[in-house]
Amino acid sequence: MIQVTKETGEKEVFSEDKLCASIMNAGASSDTAKKICSIIESNLKPGMTTTAIFRQTLRHLVVEQPQLVANYSLRRGIAALGPAGFVFEQYIATLLQAYEYTTEQGIWMQGKCLKHEVDIYATKGKFHFLVEAKYRNSQSIKTHVDVIMYAYARLLDIKDGQKNQKDNQYIMWVVTNTKFTSSAIRYAKCKGIKLVGWSYPRGNSLEKMIEKKKLYPITILPSITPELLALFAAEKMVLAQDILPYSVTELVEGLKVTKKQAQLLLSEAQQLLA
């Protein structure tokens, strides 16, 4: 039995059955899942991280069934937009723009009592959305009611401080890459706060918004590393599709990535978005 290292640093015994199940859950056939699992297990080393296993699995899935890569890696890809959360805010702003919102990031708004920094200020028509982008780097963490209550308190103070702009309708909007607790959803409904998170609301959840327009984060590409993510984010490139207009030469010369990295990234993006 070979032990692998989880994201938390904990050790666990590698389970081929668990890996195969996760690949089939993305839509892969049993034969494809078994083939990939067998390759991963044969290359397994003691202490290998689950992140490394995940990326290797992605590379093989790209070859076998590229249309399933997004399903397999979307949630984890969004979680990889950290660690500080700024790239997540940038990604959400880009996502909202695709849905015809006008966005600004990191603006300050005067409330009655305090000045507040708003992660994303989004407008559409007469509606003004104060977007709280709540990033979590673990899929197991939920967004609790205290986050929603804090957001509502900020909304009230901002509304009181902006009374001279009577025509503006301010709406608090909490967007997260995790699930909400039932009490958080109940409180948001009661106070008129808009929520978008994982699997919520049904039919228009974060993953559905992404899938409808194929606005996959650049982190779902198997060859993206934290260093490459920082390079692309600095150029405001946070979507997998942002790579497609560039040639290998342009990526090498403009972003200082290696030729091999550029070739892999372009190939992966083309297969994913075909």
N, C-alpha and C positions, 0 to 999 in steps of 0.2 A: 504493500500500500504506500503510495507516494503522497506526501503532504504538500499542499500549496498554500500560498499566503493571500488572505483576503485583503480588501482595501483598508480595513480597519487595523491590519497588522496581525490579526488572529490567524492561527493555522487550522486547516481542515483537510480531511482526506479527500483526494480527488475522486469525483464520481463520474464515470463515463456515462452512466444512465442519466444523470442530471444534465450533463452537457448535451447529450443527444435530445433530451426532452425539450430543452430551450431552443434548439435548432428547429425541431419539428413544430414547435409553437409558433415560429415565424412563418411556417407554411412549407417547409422543406419536406421532401418525401423521406420515408424511413430509410431507404437505400442511401440517399445523399447524406442524411444525418449520421448513419453508421460509418460511411466512408470518411467523413471529416473527423468524427470522434476517434476513429482508429488512427488517423494520421497524427492528431493532437496527442493522443496517449503515447504513441511511439516516440515522440519528441519531448515528452515531459521530463522535467528535471526537478529534483527535490527543492522545495522552497519557491518554485516559480510563482509569480503573482497571477491572480485571477485576471488582472488587466492584460497581462501578456498573453494569457490563454484566449481571452476575448478577442484580442487583435489578430492572433493567428487564425482563430475560427473565422473571423471576418474575411481575411485574405483568401481562405479556401472557399468561402461562400460566394465571394465575388466571382470566382472561376466557375463554380458549379451552378449557382442560381443567383445571378446578380440582382434580379428583380426583388429578392427577399432581403437584401442587405439592410434597407431602410427599416423594415419591420423588426429585424433582429437587433439593430443597434440604436434606434432612435432615442429611447429613454436614456440609455447609458451615454449616448452622444451628447445629449443636452446636459447631463450631469457633468460631463467633461469640459463644459464651458467655463468652469471656475478657474482657480479657487476663490478669487476675490468677489466674483459675481458681476464685475463690470462688463465682461464679454456677454454674459447672459442678458443684461440690460440692453446692450447693443443689438443682440440677436432679436429680442422681443420688439424693439423699435423697428427693426428691419421687417419683421413679420407683420406688424401693424401697418406699415407703409404699403405693403402688398394688398392690404384690405382697404386701401384708400383713406387711411388716417394720415394726417400731418403730424409729425412728431418732433419734439425737442428733448434732449437729454440733460439731466442734471441742472435744471433751472431752480431758482429760489423764488418762493412766493411768500408774501407778507400775510401772516395771519393776524388776528386781533391781539394775541398774546406773544406769539413767537414767529420767527421767520423759518420756513420749512423748505428743505431741499426735496424736490420731486424727481423721482427716478426718470420717469418719462411723462412728458406733457403731450397728450394726444388730442387732436381736435377733428371733428367731422360735423360739418354744418354748425348748428348752434350749440352742440354739445362739447363740453370740455372735460376730458378724462384725466384724472390725476392717477397715474399708473404706478403702483408699488410692485416692483419686480423682485419677488422673493425666491432667491436661488438656494437650493440645498444640494450638497454633493453626495448625498446618500439617498437611494431609492426608498429606503425603509422609513425615513422621517416623514411625518405628516405636518401640514400647516394647521395650527390650532386656532381656537377662537380668540386668544389674546392678540394675535397678529391682526385679526379683522377689527377688533375693538380699538386697537391703537390707530389703525388706518382711519376708522370712523372719527375718532377724536381729532385727528389732523384735518380731516375734511371739514368738520364743524368750525375749527379755528380759522382755516383758510377762507371759508365762506364768509365768516364774520369780518375778516380783514379785507374782503374784496367786494363789499356791499355797494361801492360806487359803480361796479360793472353789473348792473341789474339784468342785462340781457343774457349774460353767460349762465349756462346751466352746468354746474360742476358735479361730476360723478366720480366717486372713488372706485378704482378698478384694481383688484389684487390679482396678479398673474404669478403663478408658481409652477415649478417643474415637478411638484409632488402632489399627492392627494390631499384633499381637505378633510378635516374631521366633520362628523355630522353636526356638531354644535357650531362649528365655524360656518357651515352652509346655512344653518337655521338662522343664525344671527345676521348674516349678510342679507338674506331674504327679508328679514324684518326691517333692516335699516336701509335697504335699497342700494347695497354695495354690489358691484359687478364682480364676479369671480370667474377665473379661467385657470384650470389646473389639469393635472393628469386624470383622465376619465371624467372630467367635469367641466361644463355641463354636458349632458349626453348629446351627442351629435355636433357639438361645437367646442369640444375640449381642446386642450393645447395640441395634442397629437393629431386631432382631426383638422385643426386649422393648418397645421404644417403639411399634412398629407394632401389636403385638397389642392394646394398650390405647389407641391413638391419643394417646399422651402426648407430642405433638410440642413441642419447645422453642419458646418465643415468638419466637425469632430466625428461624424459617422464614417468618414473616409479612413480605411484601415491604416494608411501611412502617416496620418497626422500625429505629430508628437506635441507635447506642451510647448516646445521651443518654436515649432512651425506655427502653432496656433497664435502665439504672441506676435509673430511676424505678420501673419495675415490680419489679425485683429487691428494692428497698428495702421494697416491700409484700409480698414473698414470692410474687410472681406470676411464675413462670418457665415456665409452660405456655401454649400458644396457647389452650387451653380456659379458662384463668383469666379471660380477657377477657369470655367469653360472658355471665356473669350481670349484667354492668354495662350501663347505658344510656349513650348518648352524653353526656348531661348529667352523669351520675355520674363518668364518666372525666374530663370537662373540669373539674368542680368538685373532685373528690377527688385527681386526679393532676396537675392543671394542664397537661394536654395541650391542644392546640388542637382546635377543633370538627372541622376537616378531618381531623386525625390520628386522632381518635376514630372518626369515621365510616369512614375507610379501614380501620383496624385491626379494627373490629367486622365489617365486610363481608368482609374477608379470612378472619377466623377462622370466620365462619359458613359461608363457601363451602368451606373446608378440612375442617371437622368435620361437615358435613351428612351 
